[in-house]
Amino acid sequence: MGENEKRSSFLRAFGKVGNVIKFGTIKTLHFLGFRRNTEYVNAYIHRANIRSGVFMSAVVSILEVWLVIRQHQKYIIGNALSFPHYLDLLFSNTSLFWLLMVMSFSMFLYCLFYLSEKRNKAQMISIIVISAIGIVLCSLLPLESRIKDFNPSKYVDFVLLITLYSSILLYHVLAIIASILRYKGKDIDWLQAVAVITIFATCLLVFGIKVSYSDFTSSRGGVANPDYKQIICFLMMAIYVGCLLIWRPYISIAILGAVFLGFYFLLKSFDHSIRYFSEGDEVNYITFFISLVMVSISIYSQRNLEAKKDEELELLATKDTLTGLYSFEYFNSLCRKKIVEENIQKDEYIYLFFDIVSFKILNDQKGFDYGNAFLKNVGDLTLEIFPNDLVSRQSDDHFVVFTRNIDIENKLAILSSRVKGLDMDIRPEVKAGGYLFSSSEEDTHNSIEKARYAFSTLKEMSAHHYLLYDKEMSDKYMLIQYIVSHIDEAVNKGWIKAYYQAVEYSKDRKLCGVEALARWIDPKYGFLNPGIFIPALEDSQLAYKLDLCMLENVCRNMRKVLDNGEIIVPTSINFSRADFSIVDIPSEVVRITSKYNIPTKYLHIEITESALLEEHFDLKEAMNRLKKSGFSIWLDDFGSGYSSFNTLKDYAFDVLKLDMEFLKGFESNQKSKPLIKAVIDMANQINMHTLAEGVETEEQAKFLKSIGCEKLQGYLISKPITYEELNQGISEGRFVISEELE
């Protein structure tokens, strides 16, 4: 191996070692809490400390109540002969316990007050009263000092006493201030909470040191007190503090390390002729410190992990992962909160629903990643133009805004212009519908739906970019809501009727079939426009109820004809493209036709071409099942704007129905005839029968016959009529049934 190769090998090995050291250092720093947390994680850990404060203060309160009772029974009851003597006994044996008990009561109430969603005045007053009692007790320090009969040789004990009283006094002052600020709803109240809980922890530690040191140094005639329990009180208080102050591991290590080390030297400095801090106690002392530090680190790590998981869940619940805007449900909750808190009045605010025109083209041409980045940019632009307002991405490229009703059209024009500038090739733009806030009683979902409805109306107006929900739209919207909410009643009470439009052979103009068309005859609104109730049911995923009701009506009428021994006319029936994704249409068709014992040859299933292009379900499998069951499958609305020759290649249809759009402008548009002829020729070549819809003139009928179109349907032959009118027309000879059916 050459010198250069050796050097390169050494550098690689050195680099790997360096990376390991770097990785280990970073992990150690993270473990000790030096990694910067998010605001959410910090707030979570802070509230967790406050919750710990509830339990720790409760434990200390119970403990001090028990000690006060115990000390009274042991040292005071039966010994207090006079008032001054009683005070001497009281201060000598219970003063510190009273101080800690009152402080713990105050801390317990403060933590509950802080964690409460409501700012209760009674809670604030309770904290102030109890803390005031604590301040009064702290003011008795001179009496405490006198009773203790201060000896200069016990200056450490005296300093600890002064420190304890001072820290407890400071705690009560801070508790009162923090409670008042919390009640007033100040944004920085968590800083006071941190101060309160820190001083409370300090008081516990000083108390533990004071009691344990006094116990350690106690003697009888220069001989160590045999009842000495060493440092149990200090260790217990250290446990409480270790579980209470869980901010960062390095802070816990610093606080506990300083306190333990200070107390250790304090014990070691005491007169060894009276009391000696044994080696065994030292080992236990250090072991306890290490264990407590590890417990603190473990608690912090667990809380940190829980906080991050909660943050992720909250982000999923409150934020749209793509744009960073509010999630739609969270947006609605914020709207409701804002309406109540700001007492918003009628027409003061407005809901906006907008959509990106040509976004689908952009997505198709440039890919989903580009489309997602584009939506993120649209969200950022919306926040810029509607600052301090509530903004959400409802779904896909649909956005909603709740904002003041000021300069709306101009803001939307600016937004549309800037969105257009995001892609200079396709130049997408914004169209929006608006609905003025009317009442706090109105559901926000309903309000946004009205803004969306205004937008959907706007889509038909290519020259406009913004439309406000008005009275006319309100009437139509209310009708749609009525339709959606009454479809079950309409089905059960027979408001849905099957009307029939005749289909004739072009060669002899004789009846060869009919198409069943849904009509809703409502007791309140009368005849409802199919152009309104069918799209309304499709949008609400309820069209299957209408279509299955129609199938039931058709089969019921067919059964009557069969029972009367009359000639039955084959009927075609439409199924919405959404039906197949909601219910098992093949099974339902078989069930209903079997119920009425209808031969499958008399029923044709029509499926619009748009269903094949737009839906995301296995329609081909459903069609195959229907064909295996013996039903004829017709392709409806061919040429309505969705046409693709892949449709004819990939699916096996029995009949191709030309959309009436083909016949519009038949006489004036010279391109119509060759196009229609080409479609008919193509269908004949692939063995598909043909039917033309929308036939209105004899000229159209003659032309269609001349190019080989087999069947005709339209107002030239018949408008949609009732079952009774159809039968009457057959009996009167207005409709002559083709012999091919006999």
MARSEDREN-370242 format. One record per residue (C-alpha): residue in three letters; x, z, y. Coordinates in pm, whole numbers, padded with zeros to 5 digits, always signed. Each point is the difference from the previous one (the first is absolute). Layout:
<rs>
ALAXZY
...
</rs>
This chain:
<rs>
MET+00000+00000+00000
GLY+00141-00103+00338
GLU+00052+00230+00300
ASN-00298-00147+00185
GLU-00226+00044-00302
LYS+00108+00364-00035
ARG-00066+00061+00367
SER-00344-00164-00026
SER-00084+00202-00310
PHE+00108+00322+00173
LEU-00205-00081+00309
ARG-00308-00072-00213
ALA+00041+00329-00187
PHE+00059+00185+00327
GLY-00308-00166+00148
LYS-00214+00110-00296
VAL+00123+00359+00032
GLY-00071-00015+00372
ASN-00351-00126-00063
VAL-00061+00281-00251
ILE+00125+00259+00251
LYS-00209-00155+00276
PHE-00310-00006-00221
GLY+00057+00360-00107
THR+00050+00112+00360
ILE-00319-00170+00115
LYS-00197+00153-00289
THR+00142+00345+00075
LEU-00092-00030+00367
HIS-00352-00112-00097
PHE-00021+00291-00243
LEU+00091+00245+00275
GLY-00263-00145+00233
PHE+00218-00197+00244
ARG-00206-00315-00058
ARG-00234-00073+00289
ASN-00367+00041-00093
THR-00299-00182+00142
GLU-00233+00181+00238
TYR-00257+00020-00279
VAL+00242+00171-00240
ASN+00114+00245+00268
ALA-00361+00085+00086
TYR-00085+00041-00370
ILE+00290+00242-00058
HIS-00089+00188+00318
ARG-00362+00048-00110
ALA+00124+00102-00344
ASN+00206+00276+00168
ILE-00309+00112+00188
ARG-00194+00011-00328
SER+00283+00206-00149
GLY-00037+00225+00302
VAL-00360+00072-00103
PHE+00108+00124-00343
MET+00317+00179+00109
SER-00175+00185+00285
ALA-00284+00093-00237
VAL+00250+00140-00253
VAL+00184+00197+00270
SER-00332+00128+00144
ILE-00117+00128-00338
LEU+00339+00155-00069
GLU+00014+00179+00336
VAL-00357+00129-00031
TRP+00092+00151-00335
LEU+00321+00153+00142
VAL-00184+00152+00298
ILE-00254+00159-00236
ARG+00275+00117-00236
GLN+00212+00151+00280
HIS-00303+00184+00142
GLN-00080+00151-00336
LYS+00361+00095-00073
TYR+00132+00126+00336
ILE-00283+00056+00248
ILE-00322+00120-00164
GLY+00026+00376-00042
ASN+00311+00029+00224
ALA-00144-00094+00343
LEU-00085+00345+00145
SER+00005-00094+00370
PHE-00031-00313+00211
PRO+00368-00029+00100
HIS+00106+00072-00353
TYR-00242-00267-00127
LEU+00155-00259+00235
ASP+00345+00094-00118
LEU-00103-00050-00363
LEU-00186-00323+00082
PHE+00292-00163+00177
SER+00256+00132-00242
ASN-00173-00135-00310
THR-00233-00288+00093
SER+00092-00153+00338
LEU+00187-00301-00141
PHE-00275-00069-00253
TRP-00266+00006+00275
LEU+00205-00244+00206
LEU+00043-00241-00290
MET-00363+00033-00112
VAL-00142-00088+00346
MET+00247-00287+00036
SER-00096-00136-00344
PHE-00371+00017+00086
SER+00071-00197+00315
MET+00210-00256-00189
PHE-00267-00043-00266
LEU-00270-00075+00259
TYR+00231-00228+00201
CYS+00086-00215-00303
LEU-00368-00037-00091
PHE-00078-00083+00363
TYR+00271-00265+00011
LEU-00110-00164-00326
SER-00366-00004+00101
GLU-00141-00333+00121
LYS-00222+00182+00249
ARG+00139+00199+00293
ASN-00202+00317-00041
LYS-00004+00227+00305
ALA-00077+00310-00209
GLN+00313-00061-00210
MET+00214-00032+00313
ILE-00140+00325+00145
SER+00060+00182-00332
ILE+00367-00105+00002
ILE+00039+00110+00363
VAL-00160+00341-00068
ILE+00212+00073-00309
SER+00318-00120+00173
ALA-00088+00222+00298
ILE-00020+00297-00238
GLY+00343-00102-00132
ILE+00138-00009+00356
VAL-00136+00350+00063
LEU+00170+00125-00317
CYS+00326-00163+00108
SER-00024+00182+00335
LEU+00034+00329-00191
LEU+00366-00073-00078
PRO+00124+00287+00225
LEU-00217+00243-00198
GLU+00131-00147-00324
SER+00358+00041+00121
ARG-00059+00361+00104
ILE-00153+00091-00333
LYS+00288-00167-00181
ASP+00229+00246+00183
PHE+00262-00262+00074
ASN+00354+00077-00118
PRO+00287-00215+00142
SER+00145-00025-00347
LYS-00309-00191-00108
TYR+00028-00267+00269
VAL-00051-00285-00254
ASP-00330+00150-00112
PHE-00103+00039+00363
VAL+00094-00360+00089
LEU-00204-00125-00294
LEU-00295+00206+00119
ILE+00024-00146+00352
THR+00037-00352-00144
LEU-00305+00045-00223
TYR-00221+00126+00283
SER+00123-00278+00231
SER-00058-00277-00254
ILE-00350+00131-00083
LEU-00082+00022+00370
LEU+00126-00358+00048
TYR-00210-00113-00296
HIS-00324+00140+00148
VAL+00066-00155+00341
LEU+00064-00340-00162
ALA-00306+00035-00226
ILE-00224+00057+00303
ILE+00150-00295+00191
ALA-00011-00234-00302
SER-00362+00095-00079
ILE-00110-00076+00354
LEU+00182-00335-00002
ARG-00147-00085-00340
TYR-00350+00079+00124
LYS+00053-00225+00301
GLY+00117-00280-00230
LYS+00346-00053+00144
ASP+00197-00279-00171
ILE+00317+00213-00029
ASP-00166+00298-00171
TRP+00199-00059-00318
LEU+00316+00102+00189
GLN-00156+00337+00076
ALA-00107+00024-00365
VAL+00359-00055-00110
ALA+00113+00272+00241
VAL-00267+00243-00121
ILE+00076-00046-00369
THR+00378+00020+00065
ILE-00028+00327+00193
PHE-00234+00137-00269
ALA+00264-00083-00263
THR+00266+00163+00219
CYS-00208+00316+00022
LEU-00030+00012-00379
LEU+00375-00036-00043
VAL+00081+00264+00263
PHE-00255+00233-00159
GLY+00157-00054-00342
ILE+00349+00064+00137
LYS-00117+00305+00194
VAL-00177+00166-00293
SER+00268-00087-00257
TYR+00287+00106+00225
SER-00171+00329+00085
ASP-00055+00058-00370
PHE+00358-00096-00081
THR+00148+00238+00261
SER-00233+00293-00065
SER+00168+00321-00115
ARG-00070+00369-00060
GLY+00268+00229+00132
GLY+00264-00273-00008
VAL-00098-00104-00353
ALA-00154-00342-00072
ASN-00374+00005-00053
PRO-00063-00037-00376
ASP-00337-00168+00070
TYR+00178-00295+00162
LYS-00154-00330-00119
GLN+00283-00206+00146
ILE-00114-00328+00158
ILE-00335-00069-00165
CYS-00198-00005+00326
PHE+00242-00245+00161
LEU-00004-00226-00306
MET-00379-00002-00009
MET-00017-00096+00367
ALA+00263-00267-00061
ILE-00221-00145-00274
TYR-00295-00014+00240
VAL+00210-00170+00267
GLY+00158-00236-00251
CYS-00348-00118-00101
LEU-00121-00003+00361
LEU+00264-00199+00185
ILE+00022-00326-00195
TRP+00106-00257+00260
ARG+00331-00144-00112
PRO+00227+00134-00279
TYR+00299+00026+00235
ILE-00211+00213+00237
SER-00105+00227-00287
ILE+00361+00028-00113
ALA+00115+00075+00355
ILE-00268+00265+00069
LEU+00018+00174-00337
GLY+00379-00029-00012
ALA+00043+00160+00343
VAL-00244+00281-00077
PHE+00137+00074-00348
LEU+00361-00013+00119
GLY-00072+00224+00299
PHE-00182+00256-00210
TYR+00276-00016-00262
PHE+00270+00091+00255
LEU-00229+00265+00144
LEU-00026+00169-00338
LYS+00371-00041-00070
SER+00091+00164+00333
PHE-00187+00323-00075
ASP+00192+00320-00069
HIS+00110-00033-00363
SER+00028+00377-00034
ILE-00380+00020+00015
ARG-00117-00328-00156
TYR+00194-00281-00165
PHE-00135-00355-00040
SER+00092-00051-00365
GLU+00147-00316-00149
GLY-00306-00042-00222
ASP-00226+00012+00303
GLU+00217-00261+00171
VAL-00032-00238-00295
ASN-00377+00047-00012
TYR-00018-00038+00377
ILE+00186-00333+00002
THR-00190-00125-00307
PHE-00327+00081+00173
PHE+00111-00188+00313
ILE+00096-00311-00197
SER-00328+00011-00194
LEU-00206+00037+00317
VAL+00181-00294+00163
MET-00068-00218-00304
VAL-00367+00103+00001
SER-00022-00095+00368
ILE+00163-00337-00068
SER-00232-00059-00297
ILE-00310+00080+00207
TYR+00118-00230+00278
SER+00070-00286-00241
GLN-00343+00037-00158
ARG-00175+00009+00337
ASN+00202-00296+00122
LEU-00098-00203-00306
GLU-00367+00098+00035
ALA+00009-00085+00372
LYS+00137-00348-00067
LYS-00264-00066-00268
ASP-00274+00121+00234
GLU+00142-00215+00279
GLU-00012-00306-00225
LEU-00359+00075-00099
GLU-00100+00059+00362
LEU+00165-00323+00105
LEU-00196-00183-00268
ALA-00320+00167+00118
THR+00058-00033+00375
LYS+00224-00303+00044
ASP-00026-00365-00095
THR+00315-00057-00204
LEU+00046-00355+00128
THR-00042+00040+00377
GLY+00045+00374+00054
LEU-00336+00014+00178
TYR-00265+00254-00092
SER-00171-00056-00333
PHE-00362-00104+00045
GLU-00157+00320-00133
TYR+00234+00217+00206
PHE-00076-00218+00303
ASN-00370+00075-00047
SER+00063+00373-00020
LEU+00211-00013+00318
CYS-00276-00190+00178
ARG-00253+00267-00093
LYS+00236+00275+00115
LYS+00075-00175+00330
ILE-00370-00058+00072
VAL-00079+00370-00043
GLU+00307+00146+00173
GLU-00015-00230+00303
ASN-00381-00008+00018
ILE+00003-00381+00029
GLN-00306-00145+00170
LYS-00203-00313-00069
ASP+00183-00329+00076
GLU+00316+00192+00102
TYR+00192-00118-00307
ILE-00019-00310-00217
TYR+00075-00087-00362
LEU+00191-00325-00046
PHE+00029-00194-00324
PHE+00238-00296+00004
ASP+00138-00251-00242
ILE+00299-00236+00004
VAL-00127-00358+00005
SER+00207-00230-00228
PHE+00174+00293-00170
LYS-00091-00136-00343
ILE+00174-00327+00085
LEU+00304+00192+00121
ASN+00007+00207-00319
ASP-00035-00306-00223
GLN+00264-00205+00178
LYS+00262+00267+00068
GLY-00051+00253-00277
PHE-00123+00356-00034
ASP+00320+00164+00124
TYR-00020-00197+00323
GLY-00372+00076+00024
ASN+00060+00373-00047
ALA+00269+00003+00268
PHE-00238-00191+00227
LEU-00274+00262-00048
LYS+00251+00276+00076
ASN+00084-00175+00327
VAL-00370-00040+00082
GLY-00046+00374-00053
ASP+00291+00075+00234
LEU-00141-00233+00266
THR-00342+00161-00028
LEU+00154+00343+00059
GLU+00182-00136+00306
ILE-00316-00144+00154
PHE-00220+00295-00099
PRO+00238+00296+00053
ASN-00138+00349-00063
ASP-00301-00155-00177
LEU-00101+00020-00366
VAL+00112-00310-00192
SER-00035-00078-00371
ARG+00037-00288-00243
GLN-00327-00002-00191
SER+00113-00250-00265
ASP+00178-00334-00035
ASP+00034-00138+00356
HIS-00288+00208+00139
PHE+00079+00258+00269
VAL-00221+00255+00178
VAL+00051+00179+00332
PHE-00185+00283+00172
THR+00076-00018+00371
ARG-00141+00053+00348
ASN-00238-00275+00112
ILE+00234-00122+00273
ASP+00136-00356+00042
ILE-00066-00081-00367
GLU-00014-00379+00025
ASN+00325-00017+00194
LYS+00179+00228-00249
LEU-00124-00209-00291
ALA+00110-00319+00175
ILE+00350+00146+00045
LEU+00006+00111-00364
SER-00113-00342-00121
SER+00265-00173+00212
ARG+00277+00223-00129
VAL-00117-00033-00362
LYS+00002-00377+00045
GLY+00362+00028+00114
LEU+00103+00171-00324
ASP-00017-00334-00183
MET+00038-00315+00207
ASP-00072-00229-00297
ILE-00350+00117-00098
ARG-00074+00191+00324
PRO-00251+00249-00143
GLU-00225+00179+00246
VAL-00234+00296+00024
LYS-00380-00001-00006
ALA-00184+00328+00049
GLY-00344+00154-00008
GLY-00088+00310+00197
TYR-00259+00276-00019
LEU-00051+00252+00280
PHE-00005+00365-00101
SER-00359+00119+00020
SER-00029+00352-00140
SER+00194+00270-00182
GLU-00281-00005-00256
GLU+00086-00354-00110
ASP+00236-00031-00293
THR+00335-00156+00090
HIS-00009-00224-00309
ASN-00332-00138+00117
SER+00136-00059+00352
ILE+00300-00190-00136
GLU-00230-00204-00222
LYS-00190-00108+00311
ALA+00323-00103+00169
ARG+00089-00192-00316
TYR-00342-00163+00001
ALA+00056-00115+00359
PHE+00331-00146-00116
SER-00163-00180-00294
THR-00250-00154+00243
LEU+00290-00102+00224
LYS+00168-00196-00280
GLU-00263-00270+00043
MET+00086-00031+00372
SER+00338-00173+00002
ALA+00039+00004+00380
HIS-00037+00378+00034
HIS+00238+00281-00091
TYR-00203+00311+00070
LEU-00365+00089-00053
LEU-00179+00325+00076
TYR-00271+00126-00230
ASP-00338-00057+00173
LYS-00375+00036-00056
GLU-00038-00327-00190
MET+00284+00092-00231
SER-00143+00348-00033
ASP-00330-00141-00125
LYS+00179-00222-00252
TYR+00230+00283-00104
MET-00296+00232-00054
LEU-00164-00270-00211
ILE+00314-00029-00213
GLN+00011+00377-00046
TYR-00368-00012-00099
ILE+00072-00273-00255
VAL+00291+00189-00155
SER-00189+00329-00019
HIS-00325-00155-00132
ILE+00126-00245-00264
ASP-00093+00235-00285
GLU-00350+00049+00142
ALA-00037-00375+00049
VAL+00092-00063-00363
ASN-00227+00273-00139
LYS-00301-00084+00216
GLY+00014-00377-00043
TRP+00100-00094+00355
ILE+00255-00242-00149
LYS-00171-00326-00099
ALA+00131-00306-00179
TYR-00071-00320+00193
TYR+00067-00334-00168
GLN+00141-00323+00138
ALA-00062-00307-00211
VAL+00277-00216-00145
GLU-00077-00364-00096
TYR+00176-00275-00187
SER+00119-00265+00246
LYS-00093-00283-00238
ASP-00376+00071-00025
ARG-00054+00285+00247
LYS-00154+00220-00268
LEU+00037+00377-00022
CYS+00294+00104-00216
GLY+00052+00356+00115
VAL-00022+00253+00279
GLU+00235+00236+00181
ALA-00114+00361+00044
LEU+00059+00127+00354
ALA-00035+00363+00108
ARG-00257+00091+00263
TRP-00049+00353+00135
ILE-00353+00063+00124
ASP+00023+00337+00170
PRO-00301+00218+00094
LYS+00172+00090+00329
TYR+00188-00316+00103
GLY-00192-00268-00190
PHE+00207-00295-00125
LEU+00365+00088+00032
ASN+00249-00277+00064
PRO+00207-00067-00316
GLY+00289-00079+00233
ILE-00010+00368+00104
PHE-00093+00201-00307
ILE+00219-00188-00252
PRO+00328+00038+00200
ALA-00094+00361+00081
LEU-00035+00082-00369
GLU+00318-00189-00086
ASP+00200+00188+00263
SER-00129+00332-00132
GLN+00067-00094-00366
LEU-00372+00020-00082
ALA-00080-00369-00056
TYR+00000+00053-00376
LYS-00323+00200+00034
LEU-00166-00295+00172
ASP+00134-00255-00249
LEU-00099+00198-00310
CYS-00344+00055+00152
MET-00031-00376+00051
LEU+00101-00062-00361
GLU-00265+00249-00112
ASN-00267-00175+00213
VAL+00097-00345-00127
CYS-00005+00110-00365
ARG-00334+00175+00049
ASN-00154-00319+00145
MET+00151-00211-00278
ARG-00154+00233-00256
LYS-00345-00063+00146
VAL+00048-00377-00027
LEU+00119+00026-00360
ASP-00286+00233-00094
ASN-00248-00252+00147
GLY+00149-00279-00207
GLU+00091-00204+00307
ILE+00308-00212+00065
ILE+00278+00216+00140
VAL+00218-00132+00280
PRO+00370+00101-00020
THR+00104+00232+00281
SER+00338+00054+00162
ILE+00084+00333+00157
ASN+00285+00103+00229
PHE+00232+00292-00054
SER+00206+00139+00288
ARG+00374-00020-00032
ALA+00016+00382+00030
ASP-00235+00059-00294
PHE+00262-00072-00263
SER+00239+00265+00129
ILE-00264+00274+00009
VAL-00212-00042-00314
ASP+00037-00180-00332
ILE-00205-00309+00092
PRO+00021-00174-00342
SER-00134+00312-00175
GLU-00275+00045+00262
VAL-00111-00364-00026
VAL-00019+00024-00379
ARG-00185+00331+00020
ILE-00268-00122+00241
THR-00057-00338-00165
SER-00023+00171-00340
LYS-00248+00249+00143
TYR-00239-00288+00083
ASN+00111-00216-00293
ILE+00098-00296+00223
PRO+00192-00285-00168
THR+00337-00040+00171
LYS-00048-00376+00054
TYR-00262+00075+00267
LEU+00230+00206+00221
HIS+00297-00132+00199
ILE+00256+00226+00168
GLU+00126-00114+00341
ILE+00337+00121+00129
THR+00126-00091+00346
GLU+00341-00157+00027
SER+00108+00267+00248
ALA-00036+00258-00277
LEU+00275-00174-00194
LEU+00240+00007+00293
GLU-00062+00340+00160
GLU-00067+00253-00273
HIS+00264+00189-00197
PHE-00160+00030-00340
ASP-00004-00200-00320
LEU-00294-00228+00080
LYS+00117-00256-00254
GLU-00050+00251-00281
ALA-00351+00082+00127
MET-00088-00371+00015
ASN+00128-00055-00352
ARG-00216+00286-00128
LEU-00307-00146+00172
LYS+00068-00344-00147
LYS+00048+00149-00348
SER-00338+00167+00042
GLY-00153-00344+00063
PHE-00041-00005+00378
SER+00080-00300+00216
ILE+00245+00068+00285
TRP-00040-00185+00330
LEU+00253-00023+00284
ASP-00192+00064+00323
ASP+00091-00099+00358
PHE+00276-00244-00089
GLY+00139-00132+00328
SER-00109+00296+00212
GLY+00351+00044+00136
TYR+00170+00165-00298
SER+00032-00304-00225
SER+00302-00030-00220
PHE+00037-00247-00284
ASN+00174+00277-00195
THR-00346+00153-00030
LEU-00122-00301-00197
LYS+00320-00009-00203
ASP+00013+00369-00093
TYR-00370+00075-00063
ALA-00254-00162-00233
PHE-00320-00061+00197
ASP-00305-00184-00123
VAL-00134-00107+00340
LEU+00166-00055+00337
LYS-00226+00067+00300
LEU+00103-00177+00321
ASP-00042+00223+00303
MET-00247-00119+00263
GLU+00290-00019+00245
PHE+00093-00330-00165
LEU-00325-00154+00118
LYS+00017+00120+00360
GLY+00050-00295+00235
PHE-00062-00230-00295
GLU-00127-00289+00211
SER+00258+00019+00281
ASN+00318+00105-00181
GLN+00144-00298-00186
LYS+00231+00222-00204
SER-00286+00187-00166
LYS-00107-00271-00248
PRO+00342-00082-00149
LEU+00083+00372-00028
ILE-00326+00079-00178
LYS+00045-00298-00231
ALA+00355+00107-00085
VAL-00117+00350-00094
ILE-00285-00136-00218
ASP+00235-00246-00175
MET+00252+00275-00063
ALA-00267+00231-00149
ASN-00129-00278-00227
GLN+00353-00068-00125
ILE+00047+00363-00106
ASN-00347+00015-00159
MET-00165+00222+00258
HIS-00361-00054+00104
THR-00066-00021+00374
LEU-00262+00137+00238
ALA-00019-00046+00378
GLU-00145+00277+00219
GLY-00149-00044+00346
VAL-00168-00335-00059
GLU-00237-00055+00294
THR-00055-00376+00032
GLU-00089-00290-00228
GLU+00313-00181+00112
GLN+00211+00286-00131
ALA-00192+00004-00329
LYS+00041-00377-00054
PHE+00372+00013+00074
LEU+00056+00293-00237
LYS-00187-00184-00274
SER+00207-00313+00060
ILE+00332+00180-00049
GLY-00109+00179-00317
CYS-00094+00349+00124
GLU-00239+00123-00268
LYS-00207+00270+00173
LEU-00135+00063+00349
GLN-00102+00320+00177
GLY-00114+00050+00357
TYR-00294+00001+00243
LEU-00076-00366-00076
ILE-00113+00119-00341
SER-00128+00349+00078
LYS+00067+00307+00206
PRO+00038+00331-00190
ILE-00345+00106-00124
THR-00154+00284-00196
TYR-00041+00003-00376
GLU-00375-00049+00045
GLU+00048-00296+00236
LEU+00242-00161-00245
ASN-00253+00027-00284
GLN-00276-00132+00224
GLY+00218-00296+00102
ILE+00066-00081-00366
SER-00369+00026-00094
GLU-00104-00217+00298
GLY+00262-00265-00078
ARG+00209+00046+00313
PHE+00287+00084-00233
VAL+00021-00217-00310
ILE+00205+00155-00274
SER+00250-00242-00148
GLU-00071-00112-00356
GLU+00357+00096-00089
LEU-00110+00364+00013
GLU-00298-00050-00229
</rs>
